[in-house]
Amino acid sequence: MSNTQKRILAALLSLTLCSCSAKTGGSSENSAAPDDVSSTPVISTAADNAEELPLIKGFKGKSNANGFSFEWKEQKNIDGYEIHMRPAGNGSEEIYYVAADLTKYEIANKKPGECALFDIRAFLRKGKEIEYTAVSKEIQLTVMRESCVLSVQNVCQYSKPALPTGCECAALTSLLKHCGFDVTKNEIAADYLKKIPFTEKKIKGKKGETQLYGADPDEAFPGDPADENSYGCYSKPLVDAANKYLKTQDTQLRAKDLTGKKLSSLYAYVNNGSPVVVWATNGLKASKKTDTWLTAEGKEITWLYNEHCLVLVGYNMDKKVVYCSDPSQRNVTPIEYDAALFEKRYKEQGSHALVIE
């Protein structure tokens, strides 16, 4: 079994570990299928030459409480598309036919927690047969559930060798391990994270006074995660570190910056088996403006005290709570937080988040 196959298997197994309720997560509008599109699944008899075909770019899917929705880049000179749906567990493959002039489609009337793998294929009709001309990458989706908790290894930043200010590196390492990669938090901090040390310079015309210079935490880590007197960074430097590492591996997985998204919108990633690195505060204490410094370009940085990076591994919309792995703790089980307070701290710290997919 290849490393890639092992990681796909690990992702599938993680979904089976979700703790899910039987309730639906509320109603969601789904437009009716157009008249020239089959809304009834059929089983394909066409030969599968998918691996030899050009790639359909931009195939994206979302899950809601009633099913799935998709979009993709238009293909020219074709007769139509097939969306292939393969259940993650037992069940037969289903195929949905879509008209050639469409680039969006919805599959409705699915049960919460139903999980499947999808790809889309463009085709031409050859008499009674069809010939595939292009195929997308495969994606995995699960119909939204009222609650879900993933099994994710918590990487403690204080395990030796400790990273006293390295909660970001520890959180990212949790995600990478969840994807099947053998990497340590210290490797991420030392070899992949961009760091800029602090320097002091004398201020001209002011005898004995100095100015502190350091990194913009939106661009690099100010100081070093191994130094207890350092600070922290936000999503972009961590996304860059993740992708720098992932490019050294046999994988197409990449880190994606989710900054600016509402906390509730991150639930869909968890629901589909992907934990999310999120920024909030230590113990959900209030953020406070503290130390200031200048970047080399002259930008003033004011640090928000209590900044902390965690891994969102679960949610329960009925109880209005979220579950996180906390790098500052050695907990094996996730910690439950009030969702409203967590979102408040999340917003205070700039609504930073990232995922690997």
C-alpha positions in Angstrom: 0.0 0.0 0.0 1.4 3.4 -1.0 1.7 6.4 1.4 -1.1 8.2 -0.5 -3.4 5.2 -0.2 -2.6 4.9 3.5 -3.5 8.6 4.0 -6.8 8.1 2.2 -7.6 5.1 4.3 -6.7 7.1 7.5 -9.1 9.8 6.4 -11.9 7.4 5.8 -11.3 5.7 9.2 -11.4 9.1 11.0 -14.9 9.6 9.7 -16.1 6.4 11.3 -14.8 7.7 14.6 -17.2 10.7 14.6 -19.7 10.9 17.4 -22.9 11.9 15.6 -26.5 12.6 16.6 -29.4 11.4 14.6 -30.9 14.8 14.3 -30.7 17.0 11.2 -29.0 20.3 11.4 -32.0 22.3 10.2 -33.5 22.9 6.8 -31.5 24.0 3.8 -32.8 25.2 0.5 -32.0 23.1 -2.6 -33.0 24.2 -6.0 -34.9 21.6 -8.1 -33.0 19.8 -10.9 -33.4 21.4 -14.4 -35.8 19.6 -16.8 -32.9 18.4 -19.0 -31.0 16.9 -16.1 -31.6 13.5 -14.6 -32.2 13.8 -10.9 -32.4 10.0 -10.5 -29.2 8.1 -10.0 -28.4 5.4 -12.6 -25.6 2.9 -12.8 -23.1 3.5 -15.6 -22.0 0.8 -18.0 -19.3 3.0 -19.6 -15.7 1.9 -19.5 -13.6 3.7 -16.8 -10.6 5.3 -18.4 -10.5 8.1 -15.8 -6.8 7.8 -14.9 -5.8 8.6 -18.5 -8.0 11.7 -19.0 -7.3 15.4 -18.7 -8.3 17.1 -15.4 -11.5 19.0 -14.9 -10.4 21.9 -12.7 -12.4 23.6 -10.0 -14.5 20.7 -8.9 -15.7 21.7 -5.5 -18.4 20.2 -3.2 -20.2 21.3 -0.1 -22.5 19.4 2.2 -25.6 20.6 4.0 -28.3 19.1 6.1 -30.1 17.6 3.1 -27.4 16.5 0.7 -24.5 17.9 -1.4 -23.9 20.7 -3.9 -21.1 21.0 -6.5 -19.5 23.4 -8.9 -16.8 23.1 -11.5 -15.1 24.7 -14.5 -17.0 24.5 -17.8 -15.7 22.0 -20.4 -16.1 22.8 -24.1 -17.4 20.5 -26.9 -19.0 17.8 -24.8 -22.5 16.3 -24.6 -22.8 16.3 -20.8 -21.3 15.4 -17.4 -21.6 12.5 -15.0 -21.2 13.0 -11.2 -20.1 9.7 -9.7 -21.0 9.0 -6.1 -19.4 6.1 -4.3 -20.6 5.4 -0.7 -17.7 5.3 1.8 -19.2 2.2 3.3 -21.5 -0.4 1.7 -23.6 0.5 -1.3 -23.6 0.7 -5.1 -22.1 3.6 -7.1 -24.6 6.2 -8.2 -24.3 8.4 -11.3 -26.1 11.7 -11.9 -26.3 13.0 -15.4 -25.9 16.8 -15.9 -26.4 18.9 -19.0 -23.4 20.2 -20.9 -24.3 23.9 -20.3 -24.3 23.6 -16.5 -21.5 24.0 -14.0 -23.5 23.5 -10.8 -25.6 20.6 -9.4 -27.2 19.5 -6.2 -28.0 16.1 -4.8 -30.8 16.2 -2.3 -32.7 13.9 0.1 -29.7 12.3 1.7 -29.5 11.3 5.4 -27.3 13.2 8.0 -24.0 11.4 8.3 -24.1 9.8 4.8 -20.6 9.8 3.5 -19.4 9.4 -0.1 -16.6 9.9 -2.6 -17.3 12.0 -5.7 -15.8 12.9 -9.0 -17.2 14.4 -12.2 -16.6 13.3 -15.8 -17.2 15.1 -19.1 -18.4 12.8 -21.9 -19.3 12.5 -25.6 -22.0 10.2 -26.9 -20.8 7.6 -29.4 -24.1 6.0 -30.5 -25.4 4.0 -27.5 -22.1 4.3 -25.8 -20.4 7.3 -24.1 -16.7 8.3 -24.1 -15.2 10.2 -21.2 -13.1 13.2 -22.2 -12.0 14.6 -18.8 -12.3 13.8 -15.1 -11.9 15.7 -11.9 -10.0 14.9 -8.7 -11.9 12.8 -6.2 -13.4 14.6 -3.1 -15.1 13.2 0.0 -18.2 14.7 1.6 -20.5 13.9 4.5 -24.1 15.2 4.9 -24.1 17.7 7.7 -24.8 16.4 11.2 -26.1 18.1 14.2 -22.9 17.1 16.0 -19.5 15.5 15.2 -16.3 14.9 17.1 -13.2 13.7 15.3 -10.5 11.5 16.8 -7.4 13.7 16.5 -4.1 13.3 18.3 -3.3 16.3 20.6 0.3 17.5 20.2 1.4 19.3 23.4 3.7 22.2 22.9 5.4 21.5 26.3 6.4 17.9 25.5 10.2 17.7 25.3 11.8 19.4 23.6 9.3 22.1 24.5 8.1 25.0 22.4 6.9 27.5 25.1 5.5 29.9 22.5 4.9 27.2 19.8 1.2 26.5 20.1 0.9 27.2 16.3 3.5 24.6 15.4 2.0 22.1 17.7 -1.5 22.6 16.3 -0.3 22.3 12.8 1.5 19.1 13.7 -1.8 17.7 14.9 -3.3 18.3 11.5 -0.3 16.8 9.7 -0.4 13.7 11.9 -4.1 13.3 11.3 -3.3 13.3 7.5 -0.8 10.5 8.1 2.5 12.4 8.1 5.4 11.5 10.4 6.6 15.0 11.5 7.3 16.7 14.8 6.4 20.1 16.1 10.1 20.9 16.5 10.8 20.1 12.9 8.0 22.4 11.8 9.4 25.2 14.0 13.0 24.7 13.0 12.8 23.8 9.4 9.6 25.2 7.9 8.3 28.2 9.8 9.6 31.6 8.8 11.0 33.3 11.9 12.4 36.9 12.3 14.4 37.6 15.5 13.9 40.8 17.4 16.5 43.6 17.2 17.0 46.9 19.0 18.3 50.0 17.3 19.3 53.3 18.7 16.9 56.2 18.0 18.7 59.0 16.3 18.6 62.3 18.2 17.4 60.5 21.4 20.3 59.6 23.6 20.0 56.2 25.3 16.7 55.4 23.7 16.1 52.4 21.5 13.4 51.1 19.2 12.4 47.4 19.1 12.1 45.8 15.6 10.5 42.5 14.8 8.2 40.5 12.5 4.7 41.2 11.4 2.9 38.1 12.8 0.8 38.1 9.6 4.0 37.4 7.7 6.4 35.6 10.0 6.9 34.4 13.6 8.3 37.2 15.8 11.1 35.6 17.6 11.4 31.8 18.0 8.7 29.3 19.3 11.5 27.7 21.4 11.9 31.0 23.3 9.5 31.6 26.2 9.9 35.3 25.7 8.6 35.2 22.1 5.1 35.8 20.8 3.2 34.0 18.1 2.0 34.2 14.5 -1.2 34.1 12.5 -2.5 32.0 9.7 -0.4 33.0 6.7 3.0 32.0 8.1 1.6 28.7 9.3 0.0 28.0 5.9 3.3 28.8 4.3 5.1 26.4 6.7 2.6 23.6 6.1 2.9 23.9 2.3 6.6 24.1 2.5 6.6 20.8 4.3 3.8 19.2 2.2 5.8 19.9 -1.0 8.5 17.6 0.3 6.1 14.8 0.6 4.4 12.4 -1.9 1.0 14.1 -1.6 -1.3 16.6 -3.4 -2.6 17.8 0.0 -2.2 21.5 0.7 -2.9 23.9 3.5 -5.7 26.4 2.8 -6.1 29.7 4.6 -9.7 30.1 6.0 -9.2 33.5 7.6 -12.3 35.6 7.8 -14.8 32.7 7.8 -17.5 32.5 10.5 -16.8 29.9 13.2 -20.0 28.0 12.2 -18.8 27.7 8.6 -15.8 25.8 9.9 -18.1 23.0 11.1 -18.5 21.7 7.5 -14.7 20.9 7.4 -14.9 19.0 10.6 -18.1 17.2 9.4 -16.2 16.1 6.4 -13.3 14.7 8.4 -10.9 17.7 8.4 -9.9 19.3 11.7 -9.2 23.0 11.6 -6.5 25.1 13.2 -8.1 28.1 14.8 -6.9 31.1 16.7 -8.6 32.1 20.0 -7.2 32.8 23.4 -5.7 30.9 26.3 -8.6 29.6 28.5 -10.8 31.9 26.4 -9.6 34.9 28.4 -10.1 38.3 26.9 -7.5 39.6 24.4 -5.4 42.5 25.6 -3.2 45.0 23.8 0.3 44.8 25.2 3.8 45.1 23.7 4.5 47.1 20.5 7.4 47.0 18.0 8.1 48.1 14.4 8.7 45.9 11.4 11.6 46.6 9.1 9.2 48.4 6.8 8.1 50.7 9.7 4.7 49.1 10.4 3.7 49.3 14.1 2.7 46.0 15.6 0.7 45.8 18.9 0.5 42.3 20.3 -2.8 40.9 21.6 -2.0 39.1 24.8 -3.5 35.7 25.4 -3.3 34.8 21.7 -3.5 31.0 21.4 -3.8 28.4 18.7 -6.0 25.4 19.0 -7.4 22.6 16.8 -11.2 22.6 16.2 -12.1 18.8 16.2 -15.8 18.9 16.9 -19.1 20.8 17.4 -22.6 20.2 18.7 -25.1 22.7 17.3 -27.8 21.6 19.7 -25.7 22.1 22.8 -24.0 25.2 21.2 -20.5 24.0 22.1 -17.3 23.3 20.2 -14.6 20.8 21.0 -10.9 21.6 20.6 -7.5 19.9 21.1 -5.4 22.4 23.1 -1.6 22.3 22.5 -1.0 23.9 26.0 -2.6 20.8 27.6 -1.8 17.1 27.7 -5.5 16.1 27.4 -6.2 13.1 25.3 -9.8 13.9 25.0 -11.0 17.2 23.4 -12.0 20.2 25.6 -15.5 21.5 25.4 -16.0 25.3 25.0 -19.1 27.5 24.8 -19.4 28.2 21.1 -20.5 31.9 21.6 -17.6 32.7 23.8 -15.2 30.8 21.6 -16.4 32.8 18.6 -16.0 36.0 20.4 -12.3 35.2 21.2 -11.9 33.9 17.6 -13.1 37.2 16.2 -10.9 39.2 18.7 -7.8 37.5 17.3 -8.8 38.2 13.7 -10.8 35.1 12.7 -7.7 33.2 11.6 -8.1 29.5 10.6 -6.5 27.0 8.3 -7.2 23.5 7.0 -5.4 20.8 5.1 -7.2 19.2 2.2 
